[in-house]
Amino acid sequence: MDKPDAWMPHYIGDYNMETIHLTAQQDGIYLRLRAFYWKKAGIVPADSQILYRAARATSSEERADVDYVVA
């Protein structure tokens, strides 16, 4: 049985160019949020608490990084 959500395209060169300015933590957050976006078929809620959970951001520093990546 095919699962259309079982994979997500990830173009390494494009990804690296888009994320070169991010810290390692921000890069991980960005990747988690991209996966969340993909799974939700392009619908991302405006609720920051949902985004924090999707990125597994629990500390204030991690949440600030989520805010930075989303902005």
All heavy atoms as TSV, in Angstrom:
chain	resi	resn	atom	element	x	y	z
A	1	MET	N	N	0.838	-1.173	0.000
A	1	MET	CA	C	0.000	0.000	0.000
A	1	MET	C	C	0.891	1.247	0.000
A	1	MET	O	O	1.810	1.357	0.791
A	1	MET	CB	C	-0.897	-0.017	1.239
A	1	MET	CG	C	-1.745	1.230	1.349
A	1	MET	SD	S	-2.636	1.447	2.898
A	1	MET	CE	C	-3.733	0.081	2.889
A	2	ASP	N	N	0.609	2.170	-0.906
A	2	ASP	CA	C	1.379	3.411	-0.981
A	2	ASP	C	C	0.965	4.372	0.122
A	2	ASP	O	O	-0.211	4.500	0.436
A	2	ASP	CB	C	1.158	4.106	-2.325
A	2	ASP	CG	C	1.862	3.378	-3.455
A	2	ASP	OD1	O	2.824	2.658	-3.159
A	2	ASP	OD2	O	1.441	3.534	-4.606
A	3	LYS	N	N	1.949	5.017	0.679
A	3	LYS	CA	C	1.700	6.076	1.663
A	3	LYS	C	C	2.268	7.360	1.095
A	3	LYS	O	O	3.475	7.541	1.095
A	3	LYS	CB	C	2.364	5.756	2.991
A	3	LYS	CG	C	1.607	4.760	3.836
A	3	LYS	CD	C	2.153	4.747	5.234
A	3	LYS	CE	C	1.686	5.987	5.946
A	3	LYS	NZ	N	2.164	6.136	7.285
A	4	PRO	N	N	1.428	8.269	0.620
A	4	PRO	CA	C	1.954	9.495	0.009
A	4	PRO	C	C	2.736	10.378	0.966
A	4	PRO	O	O	3.531	11.188	0.548
A	4	PRO	CB	C	0.697	10.198	-0.504
A	4	PRO	CG	C	-0.424	9.598	0.253
A	4	PRO	CD	C	-0.011	8.204	0.625
A	5	ASP	N	N	2.533	10.207	2.267
A	5	ASP	CA	C	3.250	11.044	3.232
A	5	ASP	C	C	4.467	10.319	3.818
A	5	ASP	O	O	5.027	10.754	4.806
A	5	ASP	CB	C	2.315	11.490	4.341
A	5	ASP	CG	C	1.771	10.323	5.161
A	5	ASP	OD1	O	1.895	9.168	4.715
A	5	ASP	OD2	O	1.224	10.574	6.235
A	6	ALA	N	N	4.874	9.227	3.214
A	6	ALA	CA	C	5.979	8.440	3.754
A	6	ALA	C	C	7.340	9.035	3.420
A	6	ALA	O	O	8.350	8.603	3.952
A	6	ALA	CB	C	5.902	7.004	3.233
A	7	TRP	N	N	7.388	10.025	2.545
A	7	TRP	CA	C	8.659	10.652	2.191
A	7	TRP	C	C	8.421	12.133	1.905
A	7	TRP	O	O	7.299	12.557	1.652
A	7	TRP	CB	C	9.296	9.962	0.991
A	7	TRP	CG	C	8.519	10.162	-0.271
A	7	TRP	CD1	C	7.451	9.442	-0.701
A	7	TRP	CD2	C	8.716	11.193	-1.236
A	7	TRP	NE1	N	6.968	9.952	-1.879
A	7	TRP	CE2	C	7.734	11.039	-2.232
A	7	TRP	CE3	C	9.621	12.230	-1.358
A	7	TRP	CZ2	C	7.639	11.881	-3.333
A	7	TRP	CZ3	C	9.517	13.064	-2.458
A	7	TRP	CH2	C	8.545	12.886	-3.431
A	8	MET	N	N	9.493	12.869	1.947
A	8	MET	CA	C	9.451	14.305	1.686
A	8	MET	C	C	10.688	14.634	0.863
A	8	MET	O	O	11.796	14.223	1.228
A	8	MET	CB	C	9.469	15.051	3.022
A	8	MET	CG	C	9.614	16.545	2.939
A	8	MET	SD	S	9.605	17.323	4.580
A	8	MET	CE	C	11.303	17.098	5.086
A	9	PRO	N	N	10.549	15.354	-0.242
A	9	PRO	CA	C	11.744	15.693	-1.020
A	9	PRO	C	C	12.684	16.586	-0.209
A	9	PRO	O	O	12.228	17.472	0.516
A	9	PRO	CB	C	11.197	16.425	-2.240
A	9	PRO	CG	C	9.847	16.867	-1.873
A	9	PRO	CD	C	9.341	15.923	-0.823
A	10	HIS	N	N	13.953	16.305	-0.310
A	10	HIS	CA	C	14.955	17.085	0.430
A	10	HIS	C	C	16.166	17.250	-0.485
A	10	HIS	O	O	16.942	16.320	-0.685
A	10	HIS	CB	C	15.345	16.338	1.713
A	10	HIS	CG	C	16.290	17.092	2.580
A	10	HIS	ND1	N	15.886	18.068	3.457
A	10	HIS	CD2	C	17.629	17.012	2.709
A	10	HIS	CE1	C	16.948	18.550	4.090
A	10	HIS	NE2	N	18.010	17.928	3.652
A	11	TYR	N	N	16.297	18.421	-1.050
A	11	TYR	CA	C	17.399	18.706	-1.963
A	11	TYR	C	C	18.546	19.324	-1.167
A	11	TYR	O	O	18.463	20.475	-0.733
A	11	TYR	CB	C	16.923	19.623	-3.089
A	11	TYR	CG	C	15.784	19.006	-3.866
A	11	TYR	CD1	C	14.468	19.366	-3.613
A	11	TYR	CD2	C	16.040	18.033	-4.829
A	11	TYR	CE1	C	13.412	18.769	-4.305
A	11	TYR	CE2	C	15.000	17.437	-5.527
A	11	TYR	CZ	C	13.694	17.807	-5.255
A	11	TYR	OH	O	12.672	17.213	-5.945
A	12	ILE	N	N	19.578	18.537	-0.979
A	12	ILE	CA	C	20.673	18.910	-0.081
A	12	ILE	C	C	21.281	20.267	-0.424
A	12	ILE	O	O	21.468	21.108	0.455
A	12	ILE	CB	C	21.774	17.825	-0.087
A	12	ILE	CG1	C	21.214	16.493	0.412
A	12	ILE	CG2	C	22.978	18.244	0.738
A	12	ILE	CD1	C	20.696	16.517	1.825
A	13	GLY	N	N	21.598	20.502	-1.694
A	13	GLY	CA	C	22.212	21.771	-2.083
A	13	GLY	C	C	21.317	22.956	-1.780
A	13	GLY	O	O	21.769	23.964	-1.216
A	14	ASP	N	N	20.047	22.857	-2.151
A	14	ASP	CA	C	19.096	23.939	-1.869
A	14	ASP	C	C	18.937	24.143	-0.369
A	14	ASP	O	O	18.935	25.271	0.127
A	14	ASP	CB	C	17.726	23.637	-2.485
A	14	ASP	CG	C	17.749	23.644	-3.999
A	14	ASP	OD1	O	18.704	24.202	-4.586
A	14	ASP	OD2	O	16.807	23.096	-4.597
A	15	TYR	N	N	18.802	23.026	0.354
A	15	TYR	CA	C	18.620	23.106	1.804
A	15	TYR	C	C	19.818	23.786	2.459
A	15	TYR	O	O	19.654	24.679	3.298
A	15	TYR	CB	C	18.429	21.701	2.393
A	15	TYR	CG	C	18.182	21.720	3.878
A	15	TYR	CD1	C	16.903	21.900	4.378
A	15	TYR	CD2	C	19.233	21.584	4.780
A	15	TYR	CE1	C	16.676	21.935	5.745
A	15	TYR	CE2	C	19.017	21.620	6.140
A	15	TYR	CZ	C	17.734	21.794	6.621
A	15	TYR	OH	O	17.515	21.847	7.974
A	16	ASN	N	N	21.020	23.380	2.077
A	16	ASN	CA	C	22.214	23.974	2.674
A	16	ASN	C	C	22.305	25.471	2.397
A	16	ASN	O	O	22.703	26.243	3.273
A	16	ASN	CB	C	23.467	23.258	2.180
A	16	ASN	CG	C	23.625	21.893	2.795
A	16	ASN	OD1	O	23.009	21.570	3.814
A	16	ASN	ND2	N	24.438	21.057	2.176
A	17	MET	N	N	21.952	25.886	1.190
A	17	MET	CA	C	21.992	27.314	0.862
A	17	MET	C	C	20.933	28.093	1.650
A	17	MET	O	O	21.169	29.232	2.042
A	17	MET	CB	C	21.800	27.526	-0.635
A	17	MET	CG	C	22.985	27.038	-1.466
A	17	MET	SD	S	24.583	27.739	-0.961
A	17	MET	CE	C	24.315	29.461	-1.298
A	18	GLU	N	N	19.779	27.486	1.891
A	18	GLU	CA	C	18.703	28.153	2.629
A	18	GLU	C	C	18.986	28.243	4.126
A	18	GLU	O	O	18.415	29.089	4.811
A	18	GLU	CB	C	17.382	27.403	2.437
A	18	GLU	CG	C	16.824	27.473	1.038
A	18	GLU	CD	C	15.626	26.550	0.847
A	18	GLU	OE1	O	15.177	25.908	1.821
A	18	GLU	OE2	O	15.144	26.471	-0.282
A	19	THR	N	N	19.823	27.360	4.630
A	19	THR	CA	C	20.019	27.281	6.078
A	19	THR	C	C	21.435	27.613	6.531
A	19	THR	O	O	21.745	27.463	7.705
A	19	THR	CB	C	19.663	25.863	6.575
A	19	THR	OG1	O	20.519	24.910	5.928
A	19	THR	CG2	C	18.204	25.530	6.303
A	20	ILE	N	N	22.284	28.096	5.640
A	20	ILE	CA	C	23.690	28.341	5.958
A	20	ILE	C	C	23.855	29.336	7.112
A	20	ILE	O	O	24.820	29.272	7.869
A	20	ILE	CB	C	24.475	28.805	4.703
A	20	ILE	CG1	C	25.977	28.669	4.928
A	20	ILE	CG2	C	24.099	30.210	4.290
A	20	ILE	CD1	C	26.459	27.258	4.845
A	21	HIS	N	N	22.895	30.222	7.284
A	21	HIS	CA	C	22.972	31.258	8.322
A	21	HIS	C	C	22.452	30.783	9.681
A	21	HIS	O	O	22.591	31.500	10.678
A	21	HIS	CB	C	22.178	32.487	7.876
A	21	HIS	CG	C	20.714	32.220	7.758
A	21	HIS	ND1	N	20.184	31.467	6.716
A	21	HIS	CD2	C	19.677	32.582	8.542
A	21	HIS	CE1	C	18.865	31.391	6.875
A	21	HIS	NE2	N	18.539	32.048	7.967
A	22	LEU	N	N	21.885	29.598	9.734
A	22	LEU	CA	C	21.295	29.108	10.977
A	22	LEU	C	C	22.326	28.387	11.845
A	22	LEU	O	O	23.258	27.775	11.338
A	22	LEU	CB	C	20.148	28.137	10.671
A	22	LEU	CG	C	18.976	28.682	9.867
A	22	LEU	CD1	C	17.962	27.578	9.593
A	22	LEU	CD2	C	18.320	29.862	10.556
A	23	THR	N	N	22.106	28.451	13.157
A	23	THR	CA	C	22.920	27.642	14.062
A	23	THR	C	C	22.488	26.183	13.919
A	23	THR	O	O	21.457	25.883	13.296
A	23	THR	CB	C	22.716	28.079	15.522
A	23	THR	OG1	O	21.363	27.782	15.900
A	23	THR	CG2	C	23.009	29.562	15.725
A	24	ALA	N	N	23.237	25.285	14.516
A	24	ALA	CA	C	22.882	23.870	14.454
A	24	ALA	C	C	21.499	23.634	15.067
A	24	ALA	O	O	20.688	22.869	14.535
A	24	ALA	CB	C	23.936	23.027	15.164
A	25	GLN	N	N	21.214	24.285	16.173
A	25	GLN	CA	C	19.906	24.132	16.822
A	25	GLN	C	C	18.789	24.673	15.931
A	25	GLN	O	O	17.743	24.045	15.774
A	25	GLN	CB	C	19.897	24.848	18.178
A	25	GLN	CG	C	18.565	24.738	18.904
A	25	GLN	CD	C	18.670	25.203	20.329
A	25	GLN	OE1	O	19.228	24.480	21.155
A	25	GLN	NE2	N	18.165	26.396	20.616
A	26	GLN	N	N	18.999	25.834	15.350
A	26	GLN	CA	C	17.997	26.418	14.464
A	26	GLN	C	C	17.779	25.555	13.227
A	26	GLN	O	O	16.649	25.420	12.749
A	26	GLN	CB	C	18.403	27.832	14.058
A	26	GLN	CG	C	18.352	28.819	15.190
A	26	GLN	CD	C	19.077	30.114	14.881
A	26	GLN	OE1	O	19.833	30.212	13.913
A	26	GLN	NE2	N	18.849	31.127	15.709
A	27	ASP	N	N	18.845	24.952	12.718
A	27	ASP	CA	C	18.739	24.065	11.570
A	27	ASP	C	C	17.855	22.862	11.906
A	27	ASP	O	O	16.993	22.471	11.118
A	27	ASP	CB	C	20.128	23.612	11.129
A	27	ASP	CG	C	20.104	22.691	9.934
A	27	ASP	OD1	O	19.466	23.036	8.923
A	27	ASP	OD2	O	20.720	21.625	10.017
A	28	GLY	N	N	18.048	22.278	13.071
A	28	GLY	CA	C	17.220	21.157	13.507
A	28	GLY	C	C	15.764	21.554	13.664
A	28	GLY	O	O	14.846	20.819	13.271
A	29	ILE	N	N	15.539	22.739	14.210
A	29	ILE	CA	C	14.177	23.259	14.366
A	29	ILE	C	C	13.546	23.465	13.000
A	29	ILE	O	O	12.389	23.089	12.773
A	29	ILE	CB	C	14.196	24.560	15.195
A	29	ILE	CG1	C	14.460	24.230	16.666
A	29	ILE	CG2	C	12.897	25.353	15.018
A	29	ILE	CD1	C	14.784	25.428	17.529
A	30	TYR	N	N	14.294	24.041	12.084
A	30	TYR	CA	C	13.785	24.281	10.731
A	30	TYR	C	C	13.390	22.968	10.057
A	30	TYR	O	O	12.318	22.859	9.452
A	30	TYR	CB	C	14.844	25.004	9.912
A	30	TYR	CG	C	14.456	25.297	8.492
A	30	TYR	CD1	C	13.438	26.191	8.188
A	30	TYR	CD2	C	15.114	24.678	7.432
A	30	TYR	CE1	C	13.085	26.460	6.870
A	30	TYR	CE2	C	14.770	24.945	6.118
A	30	TYR	CZ	C	13.754	25.835	5.849
A	30	TYR	OH	O	13.404	26.100	4.545
A	31	LEU	N	N	14.220	21.948	10.208
A	31	LEU	CA	C	13.932	20.655	9.591
A	31	LEU	C	C	12.683	20.026	10.213
A	31	LEU	O	O	11.839	19.490	9.505
A	31	LEU	CB	C	15.133	19.723	9.729
A	31	LEU	CG	C	15.035	18.400	8.989
A	31	LEU	CD1	C	14.759	18.606	7.497
A	31	LEU	CD2	C	16.307	17.605	9.186
A	32	ARG	N	N	12.544	20.113	11.518
A	32	ARG	CA	C	11.336	19.575	12.171
A	32	ARG	C	C	10.084	20.318	11.737
A	32	ARG	O	O	9.038	19.716	11.517
A	32	ARG	CB	C	11.484	19.637	13.680
A	32	ARG	CG	C	12.413	18.596	14.201
A	32	ARG	CD	C	12.528	18.646	15.693
A	32	ARG	NE	N	13.616	17.781	16.079
A	32	ARG	CZ	C	13.579	16.982	17.099
A	32	ARG	NH1	N	12.518	16.912	17.851
A	32	ARG	NH2	N	14.616	16.222	17.378
A	33	LEU	N	N	10.189	21.637	11.608
A	33	LEU	CA	C	9.030	22.414	11.173
A	33	LEU	C	C	8.692	22.126	9.715
A	33	LEU	O	O	7.512	22.109	9.347
A	33	LEU	CB	C	9.258	23.905	11.408
A	33	LEU	CG	C	9.285	24.328	12.874
A	33	LEU	CD1	C	9.616	25.811	12.987
A	33	LEU	CD2	C	7.973	24.008	13.574
A	34	ARG	N	N	9.696	21.883	8.876
A	34	ARG	CA	C	9.432	21.493	7.478
A	34	ARG	C	C	8.694	20.164	7.429
A	34	ARG	O	O	7.761	19.988	6.644
A	34	ARG	CB	C	10.734	21.373	6.689
A	34	ARG	CG	C	11.305	22.696	6.264
A	34	ARG	CD	C	12.488	22.516	5.339
A	34	ARG	NE	N	12.022	21.894	4.100
A	34	ARG	CZ	C	12.802	21.210	3.281
A	34	ARG	NH1	N	14.069	21.042	3.559
A	34	ARG	NH2	N	12.325	20.685	2.184
A	35	ALA	N	N	9.116	19.216	8.248
A	35	ALA	CA	C	8.448	17.917	8.289
A	35	ALA	C	C	7.004	18.072	8.773
A	35	ALA	O	O	6.087	17.440	8.247
A	35	ALA	CB	C	9.219	16.949	9.182
A	36	PHE	N	N	6.797	18.933	9.761
A	36	PHE	CA	C	5.447	19.205	10.275
A	36	PHE	C	C	4.595	19.824	9.173
A	36	PHE	O	O	3.447	19.417	8.959
A	36	PHE	CB	C	5.555	20.144	11.481
A	36	PHE	CG	C	4.240	20.524	12.094
A	36	PHE	CD1	C	3.531	19.612	12.857
A	36	PHE	CD2	C	3.730	21.796	11.933
A	36	PHE	CE1	C	2.321	19.963	13.430
A	36	PHE	CE2	C	2.527	22.157	12.502
A	36	PHE	CZ	C	1.818	21.235	13.255
A	37	TYR	N	N	5.155	20.780	8.469
A	37	TYR	CA	C	4.473	21.439	7.350
A	37	TYR	C	C	4.104	20.420	6.279
A	37	TYR	O	O	2.990	20.416	5.760
A	37	TYR	CB	C	5.399	22.521	6.788
A	37	TYR	CG	C	4.931	23.206	5.537
A	37	TYR	CD1	C	4.023	24.263	5.614
A	37	TYR	CD2	C	5.411	22.830	4.289
A	37	TYR	CE1	C	3.605	24.915	4.460
A	37	TYR	CE2	C	4.994	23.480	3.132
A	37	TYR	CZ	C	4.094	24.520	3.226
A	37	TYR	OH	O	3.670	25.164	2.093
A	38	TRP	N	N	5.026	19.522	5.958
A	38	TRP	CA	C	4.785	18.497	4.938
A	38	TRP	C	C	3.657	17.566	5.377
A	38	TRP	O	O	2.750	17.256	4.607
A	38	TRP	CB	C	6.070	17.710	4.692
A	38	TRP	CG	C	5.930	16.652	3.647
A	38	TRP	CD1	C	5.723	15.312	3.861
A	38	TRP	CD2	C	5.978	16.828	2.233
A	38	TRP	NE1	N	5.653	14.659	2.675
A	38	TRP	CE2	C	5.796	15.563	1.633
A	38	TRP	CE3	C	6.163	17.932	1.408
A	38	TRP	CZ2	C	5.794	15.377	0.266
A	38	TRP	CZ3	C	6.158	17.739	0.044
A	38	TRP	CH2	C	5.975	16.471	-0.518
A	39	LYS	N	N	3.701	17.122	6.612
A	39	LYS	CA	C	2.691	16.193	7.129
A	39	LYS	C	C	1.313	16.842	7.166
A	39	LYS	O	O	0.305	16.182	6.956
A	39	LYS	CB	C	3.108	15.725	8.524
A	39	LYS	CG	C	2.198	14.717	9.145
A	39	LYS	CD	C	2.304	13.390	8.451
A	39	LYS	CE	C	1.469	12.353	9.187
A	39	LYS	NZ	N	1.351	11.127	8.448
A	40	LYS	N	N	1.273	18.144	7.416
A	40	LYS	CA	C	0.002	18.869	7.508
A	40	LYS	C	C	-0.451	19.409	6.151
A	40	LYS	O	O	-1.331	20.260	6.095
A	40	LYS	CB	C	0.118	20.025	8.505
A	40	LYS	CG	C	0.349	19.585	9.931
A	40	LYS	CD	C	-0.847	18.831	10.440
A	40	LYS	CE	C	-0.680	18.449	11.892
A	40	LYS	NZ	N	-1.818	17.704	12.391
A	41	ALA	N	N	0.156	18.930	5.078
A	41	ALA	CA	C	-0.214	19.317	3.705
A	41	ALA	C	C	-0.140	20.820	3.482
A	41	ALA	O	O	-0.965	21.407	2.798
A	41	ALA	CB	C	-1.595	18.783	3.357
A	42	GLY	N	N	0.886	21.442	4.063
A	42	GLY	CA	C	1.111	22.862	3.820
A	42	GLY	C	C	0.336	23.801	4.714
A	42	GLY	O	O	0.403	25.008	4.541
A	43	ILE	N	N	-0.367	23.262	5.680
A	43	ILE	CA	C	-1.140	24.105	6.589
A	43	ILE	C	C	-0.382	24.184	7.916
A	43	ILE	O	O	-0.193	23.178	8.594
A	43	ILE	CB	C	-2.546	23.537	6.815
A	43	ILE	CG1	C	-3.294	23.473	5.489
A	43	ILE	CG2	C	-3.305	24.360	7.850
A	43	ILE	CD1	C	-4.580	22.700	5.527
A	44	VAL	N	N	0.061	25.381	8.237
A	44	VAL	CA	C	0.777	25.585	9.499
A	44	VAL	C	C	-0.034	26.535	10.361
A	44	VAL	O	O	-0.348	27.646	9.937
A	44	VAL	CB	C	2.191	26.158	9.259
A	44	VAL	CG1	C	2.889	26.428	10.579
A	44	VAL	CG2	C	3.011	25.202	8.415
A	45	PRO	N	N	-0.380	26.111	11.565
A	45	PRO	CA	C	-1.175	26.971	12.432
A	45	PRO	C	C	-0.394	28.202	12.895
A	45	PRO	O	O	0.832	28.159	13.001
A	45	PRO	CB	C	-1.522	26.073	13.615
A	45	PRO	CG	C	-0.493	25.004	13.610
A	45	PRO	CD	C	-0.043	24.850	12.195
A	46	ALA	N	N	-1.108	29.271	13.159
A	46	ALA	CA	C	-0.484	30.501	13.654
A	46	ALA	C	C	-0.200	30.406	15.155
A	46	ALA	O	O	0.476	31.265	15.700
A	46	ALA	CB	C	-1.382	31.697	13.360
A	47	ASP	N	N	-0.676	29.384	15.799
A	47	ASP	CA	C	-0.507	29.201	17.243
A	47	ASP	C	C	0.940	28.786	17.547
A	47	ASP	O	O	1.372	27.687	17.192
A	47	ASP	CB	C	-1.484	28.134	17.731
A	47	ASP	CG	C	-1.469	27.944	19.230
A	47	ASP	OD1	O	-0.500	28.357	19.902
A	47	ASP	OD2	O	-2.444	27.368	19.747
A	48	SER	N	N	1.671	29.662	18.201
A	48	SER	CA	C	3.081	29.380	18.483
A	48	SER	C	C	3.249	28.164	19.391
A	48	SER	O	O	4.244	27.442	19.275
A	48	SER	CB	C	3.771	30.605	19.081
A	48	SER	OG	O	3.132	30.997	20.270
A	49	GLN	N	N	2.309	27.888	20.267
A	49	GLN	CA	C	2.417	26.730	21.163
A	49	GLN	C	C	2.435	25.422	20.368
A	49	GLN	O	O	3.166	24.493	20.706
A	49	GLN	CB	C	1.266	26.720	22.184
A	49	GLN	CG	C	1.293	27.888	23.152
A	49	GLN	CD	C	2.568	27.936	23.974
A	49	GLN	OE1	O	3.014	26.920	24.502
A	49	GLN	NE2	N	3.162	29.114	24.082
A	50	ILE	N	N	1.645	25.353	19.314
A	50	ILE	CA	C	1.636	24.166	18.454
A	50	ILE	C	C	2.973	24.034	17.737
A	50	ILE	O	O	3.530	22.936	17.637
A	50	ILE	CB	C	0.470	24.230	17.453
A	50	ILE	CG1	C	-0.864	24.146	18.204
A	50	ILE	CG2	C	0.586	23.128	16.407
A	50	ILE	CD1	C	-2.076	24.395	17.339
A	51	LEU	N	N	3.512	25.150	17.273
A	51	LEU	CA	C	4.814	25.112	16.595
A	51	LEU	C	C	5.928	24.724	17.555
A	51	LEU	O	O	6.840	23.982	17.189
A	51	LEU	CB	C	5.104	26.461	15.939
A	51	LEU	CG	C	4.133	26.863	14.834
A	51	LEU	CD1	C	4.488	28.244	14.301
A	51	LEU	CD2	C	4.113	25.835	13.726
A	52	TYR	N	N	5.870	25.214	18.787
A	52	TYR	CA	C	6.872	24.825	19.779
A	52	TYR	C	C	6.835	23.316	20.008
A	52	TYR	O	O	7.876	22.666	20.092
A	52	TYR	CB	C	6.646	25.542	21.107
A	52	TYR	CG	C	6.796	27.040	21.071
A	52	TYR	CD1	C	6.125	27.835	22.000
A	52	TYR	CD2	C	7.596	27.686	20.138
A	52	TYR	CE1	C	6.248	29.215	21.985
A	52	TYR	CE2	C	7.729	29.061	20.118
A	52	TYR	CZ	C	7.051	29.822	21.046
A	52	TYR	OH	O	7.175	31.187	21.028
A	53	ARG	N	N	5.629	22.761	20.119
A	53	ARG	CA	C	5.505	21.315	20.325
A	53	ARG	C	C	6.025	20.547	19.102
A	53	ARG	O	O	6.703	19.538	19.248
A	53	ARG	CB	C	4.064	20.930	20.635
A	53	ARG	CG	C	3.650	21.251	22.062
A	53	ARG	CD	C	2.354	20.571	22.466
A	53	ARG	NE	N	1.219	20.930	21.623
A	53	ARG	CZ	C	0.443	21.988	21.797
A	53	ARG	NH1	N	0.682	22.818	22.790
A	53	ARG	NH2	N	-0.573	22.208	20.999
A	54	ALA	N	N	5.683	21.032	17.908
A	54	ALA	CA	C	6.125	20.359	16.680
A	54	ALA	C	C	7.649	20.361	16.581
A	54	ALA	O	O	8.248	19.400	16.099
A	54	ALA	CB	C	5.520	21.037	15.455
A	55	ALA	N	N	8.279	21.424	17.048
A	55	ALA	CA	C	9.743	21.534	17.003
A	55	ALA	C	C	10.407	20.925	18.235
A	55	ALA	O	O	11.626	20.887	18.329
A	55	ALA	CB	C	10.154	23.002	16.884
A	56	ARG	N	N	9.592	20.474	19.185
A	56	ARG	CA	C	10.068	19.932	20.465
A	56	ARG	C	C	10.881	20.963	21.240
A	56	ARG	O	O	11.877	20.637	21.897
A	56	ARG	CB	C	10.863	18.652	20.257
A	56	ARG	CG	C	10.049	17.564	19.614
A	56	ARG	CD	C	10.853	16.306	19.457
A	56	ARG	NE	N	10.185	15.428	18.504
A	56	ARG	CZ	C	10.784	14.472	17.851
A	56	ARG	NH1	N	12.064	14.242	18.034
A	56	ARG	NH2	N	10.123	13.712	17.005
A	57	ALA	N	N	10.450	22.199	21.138
A	57	ALA	CA	C	11.141	23.303	21.814
A	57	ALA	C	C	10.541	23.497	23.197
A	57	ALA	O	O	9.384	23.879	23.321
A	57	ALA	CB	C	11.007	24.573	20.984
A	58	THR	N	N	11.329	23.235	24.222
A	58	THR	CA	C	10.824	23.363	25.587
A	58	THR	C	C	11.481	24.505	26.356
A	58	THR	O	O	10.839	25.117	27.198
A	58	THR	CB	C	11.020	22.042	26.357
A	58	THR	OG1	O	12.403	21.673	26.314
A	58	THR	CG2	C	10.183	20.928	25.745
A	59	SER	N	N	12.724	24.792	26.074
A	59	SER	CA	C	13.404	25.872	26.796
A	59	SER	C	C	13.097	27.217	26.141
A	59	SER	O	O	12.666	27.282	24.984
A	59	SER	CB	C	14.923	25.645	26.806
A	59	SER	OG	O	15.464	25.877	25.520
A	60	SER	N	N	13.337	28.284	26.875
A	60	SER	CA	C	13.096	29.621	26.317
A	60	SER	C	C	14.029	29.894	25.138
A	60	SER	O	O	13.638	30.553	24.171
A	60	SER	CB	C	13.248	30.695	27.393
A	60	SER	OG	O	14.535	30.651	27.967
A	61	GLU	N	N	15.253	29.369	25.191
A	61	GLU	CA	C	16.195	29.544	24.079
A	61	GLU	C	C	15.689	28.824	22.825
A	61	GLU	O	O	15.727	29.376	21.723
A	61	GLU	CB	C	17.574	28.995	24.454
A	61	GLU	CG	C	18.582	29.112	23.331
A	61	GLU	CD	C	19.925	28.474	23.673
A	61	GLU	OE1	O	20.181	28.160	24.844
A	61	GLU	OE2	O	20.703	28.279	22.738
A	62	GLU	N	N	15.205	27.602	22.997
A	62	GLU	CA	C	14.670	26.855	21.855
A	62	GLU	C	C	13.436	27.540	21.279
A	62	GLU	O	O	13.273	27.617	20.057
A	62	GLU	CB	C	14.324	25.427	22.274
A	62	GLU	CG	C	15.529	24.586	22.607
A	62	GLU	CD	C	15.191	23.302	23.322
A	62	GLU	OE1	O	14.087	23.185	23.907
A	62	GLU	OE2	O	16.035	22.398	23.309
A	63	ARG	N	N	12.587	28.050	22.139
A	63	ARG	CA	C	11.380	28.732	21.663
A	63	ARG	C	C	11.738	30.029	20.936
A	63	ARG	O	O	11.104	30.375	19.942
A	63	ARG	CB	C	10.425	28.977	22.817
A	63	ARG	CG	C	9.802	27.678	23.285
A	63	ARG	CD	C	8.865	27.846	24.436
A	63	ARG	NE	N	8.269	26.532	24.728
A	63	ARG	CZ	C	7.169	26.370	25.405
A	63	ARG	NH1	N	6.508	27.411	25.875
A	63	ARG	NH2	N	6.709	25.159	25.637
A	64	ALA	N	N	12.755	30.704	21.402
A	64	ALA	CA	C	13.221	31.908	20.695
A	64	ALA	C	C	13.750	31.525	19.310
A	64	ALA	O	O	13.538	32.249	18.342
A	64	ALA	CB	C	14.299	32.615	21.510
A	65	ASP	N	N	14.408	30.378	19.224
A	65	ASP	CA	C	14.896	29.913	17.932
A	65	ASP	C	C	13.744	29.521	17.010
A	65	ASP	O	O	13.808	29.760	15.803
A	65	ASP	CB	C	15.869	28.741	18.102
A	65	ASP	CG	C	17.255	29.190	18.529
A	65	ASP	OD1	O	17.593	30.383	18.299
A	65	ASP	OD2	O	18.008	28.358	19.076
A	66	VAL	N	N	12.687	28.934	17.543
A	66	VAL	CA	C	11.496	28.650	16.735
A	66	VAL	C	C	10.933	29.955	16.181
A	66	VAL	O	O	10.645	30.077	14.987
A	66	VAL	CB	C	10.420	27.895	17.534
A	66	VAL	CG1	C	9.092	27.855	16.760
A	66	VAL	CG2	C	10.877	26.486	17.870
A	67	ASP	N	N	10.809	30.943	17.043
A	67	ASP	CA	C	10.285	32.250	16.609
A	67	ASP	C	C	11.158	32.843	15.502
A	67	ASP	O	O	10.652	33.384	14.524
A	67	ASP	CB	C	10.197	33.210	17.789
A	67	ASP	CG	C	9.186	32.767	18.843
A	67	ASP	OD1	O	8.269	31.995	18.503
A	67	ASP	OD2	O	9.337	33.194	19.999
A	68	TYR	N	N	12.469	32.729	15.653
A	68	TYR	CA	C	13.405	33.240	14.647
A	68	TYR	C	C	13.238	32.517	13.314
A	68	TYR	O	O	13.167	33.145	12.262
A	68	TYR	CB	C	14.843	33.103	15.153
A	68	TYR	CG	C	15.881	33.517	14.135
A	68	TYR	CD1	C	16.147	34.862	13.898
A	68	TYR	CD2	C	16.559	32.565	13.386
A	68	TYR	CE1	C	17.080	35.248	12.941
A	68	TYR	CE2	C	17.488	32.939	12.435
A	68	TYR	CZ	C	17.750	34.280	12.222
A	68	TYR	OH	O	18.669	34.647	11.279
A	69	VAL	N	N	13.188	31.192	13.366
A	69	VAL	CA	C	13.069	30.394	12.141
A	69	VAL	C	C	11.744	30.671	11.443
A	69	VAL	O	O	11.700	30.808	10.222
A	69	VAL	CB	C	13.238	28.900	12.460
A	69	VAL	CG1	C	12.832	28.023	11.295
A	69	VAL	CG2	C	14.688	28.592	12.870
A	70	VAL	N	N	10.681	30.778	12.206
A	70	VAL	CA	C	9.358	31.022	11.614
A	70	VAL	C	C	9.293	32.421	10.976
A	70	VAL	O	O	8.710	32.595	9.916
A	70	VAL	CB	C	8.248	30.845	12.649
A	70	VAL	CG1	C	6.911	31.332	12.146
A	70	VAL	CG2	C	8.152	29.373	13.058
A	71	ALA	N	N	9.952	33.386	11.641
A	71	ALA	CA	C	9.939	34.761	11.096
A	71	ALA	C	C	10.717	34.802	9.813
A	71	ALA	O	O	10.429	35.541	8.907
A	71	ALA	CB	C	10.531	35.719	12.115
